[in-house]
Amino acid sequence: MYITMKKIQYIFTALLVAAVTAMSLSSCGEEKLGPSIFPEGDDVLDPTSTTYQFDKFLKDNFLDVYNLTFLYKMPDVSANMNYNLVPATYSNAVDLAVSCKYLWFDAYAALAGQEFLKNYGPRIILLVGSQAISSATREPVDGLSEGGVKITLFNVNKMDASDKVQMNENYFHTMHREFANILRQNRTYPTEFNTVSVGHYVPAEWRERGDEISSEGFVSRYASSENSVDFAETIACYIVFTDQQWQDMLDFAACGWHKDKNVYCRYYIYPDNDMSKEIKYIPHTEAEENKIIVVRDADGFIIQRYIYDGATHTRINVYDVEDEDGIDGVAAIDRKVQIARQWFREAWGIDLDALREEVRNRQEAYNIEELRQLVYGIQ
């Protein structure tokens, strides 16, 4: 049989590989491998490590108590490869971890107990230092919940733990929203919620909408994207907004929509009280609101609003803008909160108003210097 030189080379190579493999297997059977360069488990702490204090805090307060792995070194297998990301700084990771414990886990535990969080809390929290930008929308992503078990918090390196306003708007809000997403994935919320704003969700255009969105019954722009997001956002905003923030949002929700002028505002006037002149709309801002004088009857009902014109020494009557969008924003938001309140009570045995008060009290008492001692105070 004729065999080409190419076939001879192929056979020789195959025999050589087989021989080397056999020798390798024999060596493995006779010699022990050296010590592994990889840790035996995530729960193994090294007291000589520079991160030991923080790692011990995470183990004692999250892993041991809630069976939750708190990742701050951003291992590749845990990060979303669709984003160009960097790890969180150590100091900011510490600040966010102690804040998560105090303002999120401890708040829920105070109302529902640790078993509630063991059963329904996330199994993984991942901190990412950089901002994530959606490849589809080019919009920043501040947080993600995945599969009901993992929450990722982004942009940690821009965090200033001493700035309560920033922490509340950019991080605590995200924590409570993503946890609400996990809870709704475990137990369905009432379908009635989806009917309150049916026909007014805009999955693609919500980013272009402004603060006037509350006049359509939404607590935020993001809430207007779809009903499930609306549900989680309503809960998160209700929990973390201050009383003043919530009232300001409701005041804006009371604004009217004038279709012809394409504006949201609450009041208008006729300059010089001359109805032949073009209406001037008054934006709903605190500065303008303070200029409006209200006259009430003996029962407290408003019978007149006016602005006093010091130059002409006249009263210019103020009128409510008719809401031509057909939506009572205040009623819609109130109804959504009622449904969420009922769901929390019936599905979870939690008083949503008590949870809000617990979180608010903790926010007011929040002191990052004291919370850091939970980590740096460990000996």
N, C-alpha and C positions, 0 to 999 in steps of 0.2 A: 504494500500500500504506500502510495506516494504521500509524504508529509512535507509540507512547506516549512521553510525556516521560521516563518511567522508563527506557525502552530507550535513548533518546538519551543520557541521563546515563551509562548503563552503557557505551555505545560510546565516548563521549568519554573516560571514565576509562581504558578499555583502551588507547586510542590514546596517551594521556598517559604511561601506564606503559611502553609499548613505546618511546616516544621517549626517555624518561629512561634506560632500559636501554641503548639504542643509544649514547647520549652517554657513558654510564659505560664501556661497552666500548671506545669510541674513546679515552677519556682514559687507560684502563689501558694501552692500546697505545702511547701517546705519552709517558707520564710514569712514572718509576721510583717504586716504593713506598719509604717511609722505612724505617729500620732496624727489625727485629723486636724486640719487647719480650721475646720468649721466647728462652731459651738454645738454641743449635744442637744440643746433645746433653748427656746426663747426664754424659759423661766430660770435659766442658770445665770446668776448674777456674779459679776467679778468685782469684789470689793476694791481691787486696785485700779479699776477703770475710772477714767475721768468723768464718766457719766453715771457712776454708781448711785449717787444720791437720787438723781432723777429716775433712773431705771427702777430703783427700789420703791420710790413713790408710786410709779405706774403699776408695779406688780402688786403692792399692798392695797392700792385704792381702786384699781380697775380690773386687773387680771384675777386676783384672788377673790374679790367681792362680786364682780359682775361677769367673770369669764370673758372679759373684753381685752383684746390686744390693742394697745395704743402705740401706733407707729409714727415716729418722728424722723427717722433716718432715711425714709423713703426708699425702701428696697425696690428694685426694678419690677419685680413680679407684682407689686402692689399698685404701682402707678399706671395711669392710663397713657398708653403709648401714642395716643392721638394728639397729645399735648406736649409742648416743649417745656419741661418743668425742672425746677431746682429744689433741693431740700430746704426745709425750714431751719432757721438759725436755732442754736441750742437755747439761747435766752428767751426767744419768743415762743419756742415750743414749750418751755417751762411755764411761761405766763398763760398760754392758752390752755394747757392741761389743768392747771390749778383753777382757772376760770371755769372750764367745763365741769369740773367736779363741784364747785361751789354754786354756780348759777344754773346748772342743768341737772346733773345727777342728784345732788343733795336736795334740790328743790322738789323733784319728782319723788324722791325717796321719802321726804317729809310728808307728802300727801298720800302716796300709794305704797310705800314700803320698798325695801330693796328687792324683794322677790319679784315685784312687777318689772323692775329693770333687768333682773336676771333672765326673766322669761321673754321680754319684749324689746329690751334695749339692743342697740347694735352690738355686733360681735367684734367689729374692727372700726377704729377711728384712725384715719390717715391724715397727717398734716403735710401740706405742700407749701414750700416757701414762696413760689411764684404764682402769678395770676394765670389762670387757664383761659384761653380764648377759643371759643367754639369755631371750628373750621367751617361750619355751615353758615353761621350768622355773623362771625367776627365779633361777637359780643362776649364780655367777660363772664366767666362762670365762677360764682363764689362758693358754691357747695354742691355736692352730689350725694344722693343716697342710692345704693345699688343692692338689688335683690333683698331688701329688707334686713340686711345684716351688716352693711358697711356704709360709713359716712366719711366723705373726704372734704376737708376744709382747705381752701386755697388762699393764696396771697398772705400767708402768715408773716412773711418778712416785712410787710408794710404796716404791720400792726403796732399800735401804740397803746399798751395796756393801761397807761395812766389816763387816757382819753376815754371817758365813759361814753360819750356820744358816739364816737367811732366804734368802740367795742360793741355797743348795743345795736347800731345800725348794720355793721358789717359782719359781726361774728355771732353774737347771741341770737339775733334774729335768724341767721342761717341755721344755727344749731336746733332751735325749736321748730323751724320749718321742716328740716330734713327728718327730725324725729317724728313729727306729725305725719310725714310721708310713710315712715316705717309702720306707724300705728295703723294708718288706713290700709296698708297692704296686708295687715294681719286681720283686721275686722272692718268690713265694709261700712262706709258711712251712709246715712239715709239718702236715697235717690232724690228726695224732695229738694236737697241742696242744689242739684243740677238744674232744677226748673226755675230757680229764682232769677238767674241772669241768662236763661236760654235765649239764643239768638244774638247775644251781645259779645260772645267770645271771639277774639281775633288772633288765632294761633300764629299768624305770620306778621301782623302789623302792630302787635302790642308794644314793641320797642319804640315806635314813633309816637306813642301816646304820652300825654303830659299828666301833671298832678290833677287835672280836672277829672281824671278817670273815676274819682270817688263819687262824682255826680251821677255816674252810671251804675253805682252799687259795688265798686271794687275798692279794696283797701290799698292796692298798689297796681302799678302797670303790669307787673308779672302775673298778678292774680287774674288779669283779663285774658290770659293766653288760653286757658282751658279749665274745665270745672275741677279736676283733681288738684291742680296747682292752686286754684282759687281757695279750695278747702284748706289746704296746708298753710297758705299765706294768711288767710283770715285768722286761723288759730295762732300763728306765730306773731302777727301784728297785735292781736288782742292781748297776748301774754306780755310782750316786751315794750309796747308803746307806753310812754308815760301818760298820765291822765290828760295833760295838756296836749300831747301829740294826738291822742285819740279824739279829743274834742275838736281840735283844729281840723282833723280829717273829716269829722262829721259836719262841721261847719261848711267845709268846702263841698261836701256831698249835698248840702242843702242849696247849693247854687243852681241857678236856672240855666237852661241851654237855649240860646236864641239862634235859630237855624239861619235866618237871613244874614245876621252879622257874623255867624260862625264863631261865637264867643261863649265862654262860660263865665258867668258873674252872678252876683246875688242881687245887686241893686242898680237902679238907673235913675237919672234925673232929667228934667227938661231945663236947660239953662235959662235962668231968669224966670222960671216957672211958666215959660211960654211954650205951650204944647205944639206950636207951629214950628218950633225949632227941632233940630235933629236930636234924638236921644243921646245922652252921654252915659256910657256904662261905667260903673264903679267896680274896679277889681276887688275881689274879696281878700283884702290884706289887712293886717292889724292896724297899719297907719291910717287907711281910709276908714276902717271901722270906728276908730276912735273919734273921727270927725262927725259921725252920725249921732244925732240927738234923738232919743226915743221918748215919746209921750205915751203914758199908760193911763187907763181908766182906773176907777176905784177897785176893780177886781184884778188889776194887774195886766189886763190885756193891752197889747200895743194898738193904739189908735192913730198914731202918726209918727213918721220918721222925717227928719229934715236935717239939712246942713245949713249952718248959719254963715252967711256971706258977710264978712266984716267990712268989705269995701263998700257994699251997697246997703248994709244994715238990713238985709232981708233974709227970710227963711226960704230955702229952696227945698221943696218937697222931694222925698226919696221914695221910690217905688220898688217893689219886688219884681225881679225878672221872672216872667212866666217860663216854666220849665217845659219846653216844647219837644224834648226828647222822649217824653212819655214814661220816664223812669223816676221813681222816688228813690234817690240814692240812699238817703238815711234809712228808709224802711227796708230796702234791700240788704244793706249791711247789717242792720239790727236782726233781720230774719236769719241771715247766715250765722251770726253769732249764736242765736237761740238754738239753731240746729246743731251747731258744734257743741254747745253747752249740754244739750240733751244727749248727744252721742257720747261725750266724755263720761257723763253720769251713768248711762245705761250700759255702755260697752265696757267701761273700764272702772266704774265706781269712783271716779275722780270728779271733784267739784272744780270746774274750770275757773270760776271766779276766785276760789281759794288758791288755786295754782297761780293765777295772775298776781294775787296779793303777795304770795310767798316769793315769787320771782321779783316783784317790784321792791319788796322789803330788802331782799338780798342785793338788788342793784343799788339801792340807796346806801347800803352799808358796805358796798364793794370797796375793798382796799387792797390793791395789788401788792403793796409792800408786805402786808400781813400774810397774804396768801402765798407769797414766795417762800415764806418760812416753813411751809408744809414740805417743801423740798430741801431748801438749803439748811433747814434746822435739823435734818436727820443726821445723826452721828453714826 
